[in-house]
Amino acid sequence: MVLNTSLKIIELGVKLANVIILSGGLNKPPQIPQLRRSLGPYRIASELNKEGYTSVVIDHIQYLSEEEIISAIKPHVDENTLWMGFSSTFFFAGKSPLTALEKLYQNIPYEKITSIFNYVKDNSKAKIVYGGAYALFPPADPNVDYYVAGYADVSIINLTKHLHKGEPLLSYKEITIEDKQSIVIDSGKYPEPEMNNIETFWHEDSFNLLPNEPVPLEFARGCIFKCKFCNYPLLGKKKGTYIRDMEQVKDEMIKLWETKGTDTFYMTDDTFNDDNEKMEDFHKLFTSLPFKPKFSAFLRLDLINKFPHQADLLLEAGLIGNFFGIETFNWQSAKAIGKGLHPDKVKARLSWVADKWKNKVNIGVGLIIGLPYDDEKYFEELYNYVTSDEYPADHTVYNPLHIYDQRRGVSLYGSEFSMKPEIYGYKFYENGLWYHEEQKIDFNRCKQVADFLSTTQFNKNKISEFTMITYLGLGVKLEDLLTKTESEINAMYDFPKLNHEQLMQYKTMIGAI
């Protein structure tokens, strides 16, 4: 598609952008690696580029001053700029309770956001768009013209053409925020994208990828399971659906390796091993590449229990770190959330896979505190297990259960627990935090337990899952990650210096300094 002459493109020097996307949000201290990219804004930019629109993504905005952000976007802002967007998926820090506006930009001062708004509005007619992989919090900023919820591969093209040449929006609703009109677009009401035709153009210079930088890699979307606590879209999908063509994935990876030297990846699939046939095909792809890839992924342990050979397939393909969403060792709670493997079998399989992957894969485990049948007795049993020599995980993340009170209008995509809390015994205090009268627990008590359990693992934890990939991207040796604890790694490397050097390199690439 060729744009009409009303949208000129400058071929000499910096290309003006029809669309500017700001991304970032994970605000980490300089004592650990800081820079990690999310997939969403680059998927959107790739779809826009395929349609003939120019785009630029300014990433890591939590680490850029407002002056640096404005310097980076200044060459792209003029009368041809259609919209500037915020990719918000990682803005959120889990802080609660906050006002609705605070929740929209949790890790980024609103004063910085306002300055960027003012610059764009003073120098263009661009609209302001706010989106993310899922809409966790309500529209609350009157400066935003369009809120786009969900996977926006299709809806964002419709919106862009609407702003460019008046194409009607396929699905939307008008809302009022402080006497100003905004529009909410639910991407779930749009046709699904053709997964066989999805490619992210990481190799393009306009994406400002650093040499050898790890990137997110998408094989599939959705999950065949429907865990009651999960609020992601595309839950309960059929096996074999929403999967990319393996040859296209291979082409994308080879282009990236040849142009940027990238051989390390974050798998973004909600559950990477949810389809055994997909695992077989993926293994063939990864073992046929002209380089040896390294990757991390979200995995289901019960599927490895059902298909034990998956452990070998993943290892041979280059798995170095993973995250098992085990969630609970409480059998009643496990059944309540949709986990069908008895905790005794979970523990046995976890030990089995830890032996098989020893010193080759760092195993991460996620546990939720506050599920429907959790009580003080279970908390004590859990403490005894995870602090024993029998517990084999390399890294464990404990989180209190998060349920959002739908009466407060906080989510377009709510979990089963959020949509029907009373069925599972949950009620809400006036401040929006949950409590469970029968089990005599509430959010604050569960957060206290989660925080305490985290402290018990401090000296044992290794670095695992996506964080492991981020460390590799900053120059940490794989051998160190596999053999040393997190505290030992952090003492070995000068991360403040390494972070500063990497961030300065990125700022130079985007013209922020």
C-alpha positions as CSV (number, residue, x, y, z in Angstrom):
1,M,0.0,0.0,0.0
2,V,1.4,3.5,-0.9
3,L,0.3,6.4,1.1
4,N,-1.2,9.4,-0.8
5,T,0.9,12.5,-1.2
6,S,-0.8,14.2,1.9
7,L,1.5,12.0,4.0
8,K,5.0,12.8,2.7
9,I,8.0,10.7,3.7
10,I,11.4,12.2,3.9
11,E,13.9,9.9,2.4
12,L,17.0,11.9,3.2
13,G,18.2,11.9,6.8
14,V,15.7,10.9,9.5
15,K,12.4,9.6,8.4
16,L,9.4,11.5,9.7
17,A,7.1,9.1,11.5
18,N,3.4,8.9,10.9
19,V,3.2,7.1,14.3
20,I,5.3,7.5,17.5
21,I,5.1,4.8,20.2
22,L,6.6,5.2,23.6
23,S,7.3,2.1,25.6
24,G,8.9,0.9,28.8
25,G,7.8,0.9,32.5
26,L,9.8,-1.8,34.3
27,N,11.8,0.6,36.6
28,K,14.6,-1.5,38.0
29,P,17.5,-0.3,40.3
30,P,20.9,0.2,38.7
31,Q,22.3,-2.7,40.8
32,I,20.7,-5.2,38.4
33,P,20.3,-5.2,34.6
34,Q,17.7,-2.7,33.6
35,L,17.0,-2.8,29.9
36,R,14.4,-5.2,28.5
37,R,12.2,-4.8,25.5
38,S,8.5,-5.9,25.3
39,L,7.1,-7.3,22.1
40,G,3.9,-5.3,21.8
41,P,5.1,-1.9,20.5
42,Y,7.3,-3.6,17.9
43,R,4.5,-5.8,16.7
44,I,2.4,-2.7,16.2
45,A,5.2,-0.9,14.4
46,S,5.8,-3.9,12.2
47,E,2.1,-4.0,11.2
48,L,2.1,-0.3,10.5
49,N,5.2,-0.6,8.4
50,K,3.6,-3.4,6.3
51,E,0.7,-1.1,5.6
52,G,3.1,1.6,4.3
53,Y,3.1,3.9,7.4
54,T,6.3,5.0,9.0
55,S,6.7,4.5,12.7
56,V,9.3,4.9,15.5
57,V,9.4,3.2,18.9
58,I,11.1,5.1,21.8
59,D,11.7,2.5,24.4
60,H,12.9,2.5,28.1
61,I,11.1,5.8,28.7
62,Q,11.2,5.2,32.5
63,Y,15.0,5.8,32.3
64,L,14.8,8.9,29.9
65,S,14.2,12.4,31.1
66,E,11.3,14.4,29.5
67,E,14.0,16.4,27.6
68,E,15.6,13.3,26.3
69,I,12.2,11.8,25.1
70,I,11.3,15.1,23.4
71,S,14.7,15.2,21.7
72,A,14.2,11.6,20.4
73,I,10.7,12.3,19.1
74,K,11.3,15.9,17.8
75,P,12.6,14.8,14.4
76,H,9.4,12.8,13.8
77,V,6.8,15.2,14.9
78,D,5.1,17.4,12.2
79,E,1.8,17.8,10.5
80,N,2.0,14.3,9.1
81,T,2.1,12.6,12.5
82,L,-1.2,10.8,13.0
83,W,-0.8,9.6,16.6
84,M,1.5,9.1,19.5
85,G,0.9,6.1,21.6
86,F,1.9,4.6,25.0
87,S,2.5,0.9,25.1
88,S,1.5,0.4,28.7
89,T,1.7,-3.4,29.5
90,F,4.8,-2.9,31.7
91,F,3.8,0.4,33.2
92,F,2.2,-1.4,36.1
93,A,4.0,-2.3,39.3
94,G,1.3,-4.1,41.2
95,K,0.9,-1.2,43.6
96,S,-2.5,-1.1,45.3
97,P,-4.6,0.8,46.0
98,L,-3.9,3.8,43.8
99,T,-6.2,6.3,42.0
100,A,-7.2,5.4,38.5
101,L,-4.9,8.0,37.0
102,E,-1.9,6.8,39.1
103,K,-2.5,3.3,37.9
104,L,-2.2,4.3,34.3
105,Y,1.4,5.5,34.7
106,Q,2.6,3.8,37.9
107,N,6.3,3.8,37.1
108,I,6.4,7.1,35.3
109,P,5.7,10.6,36.8
110,Y,2.7,12.2,35.4
111,E,4.5,15.5,35.1
112,K,6.8,13.8,32.5
113,I,3.8,12.4,30.7
114,T,2.2,15.9,30.6
115,S,5.3,17.6,29.2
116,I,5.4,15.0,26.3
117,F,1.6,15.6,25.7
118,N,2.1,19.3,25.5
119,Y,5.0,19.1,23.1
120,V,3.2,16.8,20.7
121,K,0.0,18.9,20.8
122,D,1.9,22.1,20.3
123,N,3.8,20.8,17.3
124,S,1.3,18.5,15.5
125,K,-2.3,17.5,15.2
126,A,-1.5,14.0,16.4
127,K,-4.0,12.1,18.6
128,I,-2.9,10.4,21.8
129,V,-3.4,6.6,22.1
130,Y,-3.0,4.4,25.1
131,G,-2.9,0.6,24.8
132,G,-1.4,-2.6,26.0
133,A,-1.7,-6.4,25.8
134,Y,-4.6,-6.3,28.3
135,A,-6.5,-3.4,29.8
136,L,-6.0,-3.8,33.5
137,F,-7.0,-0.4,34.6
138,P,-9.8,1.9,33.6
139,P,-9.5,4.9,31.2
140,A,-8.8,7.8,33.5
141,D,-6.7,10.4,31.6
142,P,-8.6,13.1,29.7
143,N,-5.6,13.8,27.6
144,V,-5.9,10.4,25.9
145,D,-8.0,10.4,22.8
146,Y,-8.1,6.6,22.2
147,Y,-7.8,3.7,24.5
148,V,-7.0,0.4,22.7
149,A,-7.3,-2.8,24.8
150,G,-6.0,-6.2,23.9
151,Y,-3.8,-7.5,21.0
152,A,-4.0,-4.6,18.6
153,D,-2.5,-6.1,15.4
154,V,-5.7,-5.5,13.5
155,S,-7.5,-2.8,15.5
156,I,-4.5,-0.4,15.3
157,I,-4.5,-0.4,11.5
158,N,-8.2,0.4,11.5
159,L,-7.6,3.3,13.9
160,T,-4.6,4.6,11.9
161,K,-6.6,4.5,8.7
162,H,-9.5,6.2,10.5
163,L,-7.2,9.1,11.5
164,H,-5.4,9.1,8.1
165,K,-8.4,9.0,5.7
166,G,-11.6,8.8,7.7
167,E,-12.1,5.0,7.5
168,P,-14.9,4.2,10.0
169,L,-13.9,2.4,13.2
170,L,-15.3,-1.2,13.3
171,S,-15.9,-1.3,17.0
172,Y,-15.7,1.4,19.7
173,K,-17.6,3.2,22.5
174,E,-17.4,6.8,23.6
175,I,-16.7,7.7,27.2
176,T,-16.4,11.0,29.1
177,I,-13.4,11.7,31.3
178,E,-13.6,15.1,33.1
179,D,-16.0,16.5,30.6
180,K,-13.7,15.4,27.7
181,Q,-14.7,12.8,25.1
182,S,-12.4,9.7,24.6
183,I,-12.9,6.5,22.7
184,V,-12.3,3.0,23.9
185,I,-11.5,0.3,21.3
186,D,-11.7,-3.3,22.4
187,S,-9.4,-5.3,20.1
188,G,-11.2,-8.5,21.1
189,K,-14.1,-7.4,19.0
190,Y,-11.9,-7.3,15.8
191,P,-11.1,-10.2,13.5
192,E,-8.1,-12.2,14.7
193,P,-4.8,-11.6,13.0
194,E,-3.5,-14.1,10.5
195,M,-0.8,-15.8,12.7
196,N,0.9,-17.2,9.6
197,N,1.5,-13.7,8.4
198,I,2.9,-12.2,11.7
199,E,6.5,-11.0,11.6
200,T,8.3,-8.6,13.8
201,F,10.9,-6.6,11.9
202,W,13.6,-6.6,14.6
203,H,16.3,-6.5,12.0
204,E,15.3,-3.1,10.7
205,D,17.6,-0.2,11.7
206,S,14.6,1.9,12.7
207,F,14.0,-0.4,15.6
208,N,17.3,0.7,17.2
209,L,18.3,-2.7,18.4
210,L,21.7,-2.9,20.1
211,P,24.3,-5.4,18.9
212,N,23.6,-8.9,20.1
213,E,20.6,-7.7,22.1
214,P,18.1,-10.4,23.2
215,V,14.5,-9.9,22.0
216,P,11.1,-11.3,22.7
217,L,10.1,-14.0,20.3
218,E,6.4,-15.0,19.6
219,F,5.5,-18.5,18.5
220,A,1.8,-18.6,19.5
221,R,-0.8,-16.7,21.4
222,G,-3.3,-17.7,24.1
223,C,-3.5,-20.7,26.3
224,I,-5.4,-24.0,26.2
225,F,-6.1,-23.7,29.9
226,K,-8.4,-21.3,31.8
227,C,-6.9,-20.8,35.2
228,K,-9.4,-19.0,37.4
229,F,-6.9,-16.3,38.5
230,C,-5.7,-15.4,35.0
231,N,-7.0,-12.3,33.2
232,Y,-5.2,-12.7,29.8
233,P,-7.2,-12.9,26.6
234,L,-7.5,-16.0,24.4
235,L,-7.8,-18.4,27.4
236,G,-9.2,-21.9,26.6
237,K,-8.1,-21.9,23.0
238,K,-8.1,-25.1,21.0
239,K,-4.9,-27.0,20.6
240,G,-3.0,-26.2,17.4
241,T,-4.6,-22.7,17.0
242,Y,-3.0,-19.2,17.1
243,I,0.4,-20.7,16.1
244,R,2.8,-19.1,13.7
245,D,4.3,-20.7,10.7
246,M,7.6,-22.3,11.8
247,E,9.4,-21.4,8.5
248,Q,8.5,-17.7,9.0
249,V,9.8,-17.8,12.5
250,K,13.0,-19.3,11.2
251,D,13.4,-16.6,8.6
252,E,12.8,-13.9,11.3
253,M,15.5,-15.4,13.5
254,I,18.1,-15.8,10.8
255,K,17.6,-12.2,9.6
256,L,18.0,-11.0,13.2
257,W,21.1,-13.1,13.7
258,E,22.7,-12.1,10.4
259,T,22.0,-8.3,10.9
260,K,22.3,-7.9,14.7
261,G,24.0,-11.0,16.0
262,T,21.1,-11.9,18.3
263,D,21.0,-15.5,19.4
264,T,19.1,-15.1,22.7
265,F,15.3,-14.8,23.2
266,Y,12.5,-14.3,25.6
267,M,9.6,-16.6,24.5
268,T,6.4,-14.6,24.9
269,D,3.9,-17.5,24.6
270,D,1.5,-17.6,27.6
271,T,2.3,-21.3,28.0
272,F,5.1,-22.3,25.6
273,N,4.6,-26.1,25.9
274,D,0.8,-26.2,25.7
275,D,0.8,-28.1,22.4
276,N,3.0,-31.2,22.1
277,E,3.0,-31.1,18.2
278,K,4.1,-27.5,18.4
279,M,7.0,-28.6,20.7
280,E,8.1,-31.2,18.2
281,D,8.1,-28.7,15.3
282,F,9.8,-26.0,17.4
283,H,12.6,-28.5,18.3
284,K,13.2,-29.3,14.6
285,L,13.4,-25.6,13.9
286,F,15.8,-24.6,16.7
287,T,18.1,-27.6,16.1
288,S,18.3,-26.7,12.4
289,L,19.4,-23.0,12.8
290,P,22.9,-22.0,11.7
291,F,23.6,-20.8,15.3
292,K,22.9,-22.3,18.8
293,P,20.0,-20.3,20.3
294,K,19.4,-19.6,24.0
295,F,16.0,-18.9,25.4
296,S,13.7,-18.8,28.4
297,A,10.0,-19.6,28.5
298,F,6.8,-20.0,30.5
299,L,6.1,-23.8,30.9
300,R,3.5,-26.0,32.5
301,L,5.0,-28.7,34.7
302,D,1.9,-30.9,34.4
303,L,2.4,-31.1,30.6
304,I,6.0,-32.2,31.1
305,N,4.6,-34.8,33.5
306,K,2.2,-35.9,30.7
307,F,4.9,-35.7,27.9
308,P,8.2,-36.3,29.7
309,H,10.2,-36.1,26.4
310,Q,9.4,-32.4,26.3
311,A,12.2,-31.9,28.9
312,D,14.7,-33.3,26.4
313,L,13.3,-31.3,23.5
314,L,13.5,-28.1,25.4
315,L,17.0,-28.7,26.6
316,E,18.3,-29.7,23.1
317,A,16.7,-26.7,21.6
318,G,18.5,-24.2,23.9
319,L,16.4,-23.7,27.0
320,I,18.5,-22.1,29.8
321,G,15.9,-20.7,32.1
322,N,12.2,-21.2,32.6
323,F,9.2,-20.3,34.8
324,F,6.8,-23.0,36.0
325,G,3.5,-21.4,37.1
326,I,2.8,-24.1,39.7
327,E,0.8,-21.6,41.8
328,T,0.1,-23.8,44.8
329,F,0.9,-27.0,46.7
330,N,-2.5,-27.0,48.3
331,W,-4.6,-29.7,46.6
332,Q,-8.0,-28.1,47.3
333,S,-6.8,-24.7,46.0
334,A,-5.2,-26.4,43.0
335,K,-8.5,-28.0,42.0
336,A,-10.3,-24.7,42.5
337,I,-8.0,-22.8,40.0
338,G,-8.0,-25.6,37.4
339,K,-4.7,-27.3,38.2
340,G,-5.3,-31.1,38.0
341,L,-2.0,-32.6,39.0
342,H,-1.9,-33.6,42.7
343,P,0.8,-31.7,44.7
344,D,2.6,-34.9,45.5
345,K,3.1,-35.6,41.8
346,V,4.0,-32.0,41.2
347,K,6.8,-32.2,43.8
348,A,8.0,-35.5,42.3
349,R,8.1,-34.2,38.7
350,L,9.7,-31.0,39.8
351,S,12.6,-33.0,41.4
352,W,12.8,-35.2,38.3
353,V,13.1,-32.3,35.9
354,A,15.6,-30.5,38.2
355,D,17.8,-33.6,38.1
356,K,17.6,-33.8,34.3
357,W,18.3,-30.1,33.9
358,K,20.9,-29.7,36.6
359,N,23.5,-27.0,35.8
360,K,22.0,-26.6,32.3
361,V,18.7,-24.9,33.1
362,N,17.8,-22.6,36.0
363,I,14.3,-23.5,37.1
364,G,11.9,-20.8,38.2
365,V,8.7,-21.4,40.1
366,G,5.7,-19.1,40.7
367,L,3.4,-19.5,43.7
368,I,0.3,-17.6,44.6
369,I,-0.6,-16.9,48.2
370,G,-4.3,-16.5,49.0
371,L,-6.1,-19.0,46.8
372,P,-9.6,-20.1,47.9
373,Y,-8.5,-22.9,50.3
374,D,-5.3,-21.3,51.6
375,D,-5.1,-20.8,55.3
376,E,-2.5,-20.4,58.1
377,K,-2.0,-24.2,58.2
378,Y,-1.1,-24.3,54.5
379,F,1.2,-21.4,54.9
380,E,3.2,-23.3,57.5
381,E,3.3,-26.4,55.4
382,L,4.5,-24.4,52.4
383,Y,7.3,-22.8,54.5
384,N,8.4,-26.2,55.7
385,Y,8.6,-27.5,52.1
386,V,10.3,-24.6,50.3
387,T,12.9,-24.2,53.0
388,S,13.8,-27.9,53.1
389,D,16.6,-29.7,51.2
390,E,13.9,-31.5,49.1
391,Y,12.8,-28.3,47.4
392,P,14.7,-28.2,44.0
393,A,13.7,-24.9,42.4
394,D,16.5,-22.5,41.6
395,H,14.3,-19.4,42.0
396,T,10.9,-18.9,43.5
397,V,8.5,-15.9,43.1
398,Y,5.8,-15.6,45.7
399,N,2.9,-13.2,45.0
400,P,-0.3,-12.5,46.9
401,L,-3.4,-13.2,44.9
402,H,-4.6,-10.1,43.0
403,I,-8.3,-9.7,42.4
404,Y,-9.8,-6.5,41.1
405,D,-13.2,-5.4,42.3
406,Q,-15.3,-5.2,39.1
407,R,-17.7,-2.8,40.8
408,R,-14.9,-0.3,40.7
409,G,-14.6,-0.7,36.9
410,V,-11.0,-1.7,36.9
411,S,-10.7,-4.3,34.1
412,L,-12.0,-5.0,30.6
413,Y,-10.4,-8.5,30.8
414,G,-11.1,-9.9,34.2
415,S,-10.2,-13.2,35.7
416,E,-12.8,-15.7,36.8
417,F,-12.0,-14.7,40.4
418,S,-12.4,-11.0,39.6
419,M,-15.7,-11.6,37.7
420,K,-17.3,-13.9,40.2
421,P,-15.5,-13.4,43.5
422,E,-18.4,-14.4,45.7
423,I,-18.5,-17.9,44.3
424,Y,-15.0,-18.5,45.7
425,G,-15.6,-16.8,49.0
426,Y,-13.9,-13.4,48.2
427,K,-15.3,-10.1,49.4
428,F,-13.8,-6.6,49.2
429,Y,-13.0,-3.9,51.8
430,E,-13.8,-0.3,51.1
431,N,-10.3,0.3,49.7
432,G,-10.8,-2.4,47.1
433,L,-8.6,-5.0,48.6
434,W,-10.0,-8.5,49.0
435,Y,-10.6,-10.7,52.1
436,H,-11.7,-14.3,52.6
437,E,-13.9,-14.6,55.6
438,E,-14.0,-18.4,55.8
439,Q,-10.3,-18.9,55.5
440,K,-9.5,-15.9,57.7
441,I,-7.1,-14.4,55.3
442,D,-6.9,-11.2,53.3
443,F,-4.7,-9.5,50.7
444,N,-2.5,-7.8,53.3
445,R,-1.9,-11.0,55.3
446,C,-1.1,-12.9,52.0
447,K,1.3,-10.2,51.0
448,Q,3.0,-10.4,54.3
449,V,3.4,-14.2,53.9
450,A,4.7,-13.8,50.3
451,D,7.2,-11.2,51.4
452,F,8.4,-13.4,54.2
453,L,8.8,-16.5,52.1
454,S,10.8,-14.5,49.6
455,T,13.3,-13.6,52.3
456,T,13.8,-17.3,53.0
457,Q,15.0,-17.9,49.5
458,F,17.3,-14.9,49.2
459,N,20.6,-16.7,49.7
460,K,19.5,-19.7,47.6
461,N,18.0,-18.1,44.6
462,K,19.7,-18.2,41.3
463,I,18.6,-16.0,38.4
464,S,16.1,-17.6,36.1
465,E,13.3,-17.2,33.5
466,F,13.2,-13.9,31.6
467,T,15.6,-12.2,34.0
468,M,18.3,-14.6,33.0
469,I,18.1,-13.4,29.4
470,T,18.3,-9.8,30.5
471,Y,21.5,-10.6,32.5
472,L,23.0,-12.3,29.4
473,G,22.2,-9.2,27.3
474,L,24.3,-7.1,29.7
475,G,27.3,-9.3,29.3
476,V,27.0,-11.8,32.2
477,K,28.5,-15.2,31.3
478,L,26.1,-18.1,31.0
479,E,28.4,-20.3,33.1
480,D,28.1,-17.8,36.0
481,L,24.3,-17.8,35.8
482,L,24.1,-21.5,35.9
483,T,26.5,-22.0,38.8
484,K,26.2,-19.0,41.1
485,T,23.4,-17.5,43.2
486,E,21.8,-14.2,42.4
487,S,23.6,-12.4,45.2
488,E,26.9,-13.8,44.0
489,I,26.3,-12.6,40.5
490,N,25.3,-9.2,41.6
491,A,28.6,-8.9,43.6
492,M,30.7,-10.1,40.7
493,Y,29.6,-7.5,38.1
494,D,29.6,-3.7,38.1
495,F,25.9,-3.4,37.0
496,P,25.6,0.4,37.6
497,K,28.5,0.9,35.1
498,L,27.2,-1.7,32.6
499,N,23.7,-0.3,32.8
500,H,24.9,3.3,32.2
501,E,27.0,2.3,29.2
502,Q,24.1,0.3,27.6
503,L,21.6,3.1,28.2
504,M,24.0,5.7,26.8
505,Q,24.4,3.6,23.7
506,Y,20.7,3.4,23.3
507,K,20.1,7.1,23.9
508,T,22.7,7.9,21.2
509,M,21.0,5.5,18.7
510,I,17.6,7.2,19.2
511,G,19.0,10.8,19.2
512,A,18.0,11.5,22.8
513,I,21.5,12.9,23.5
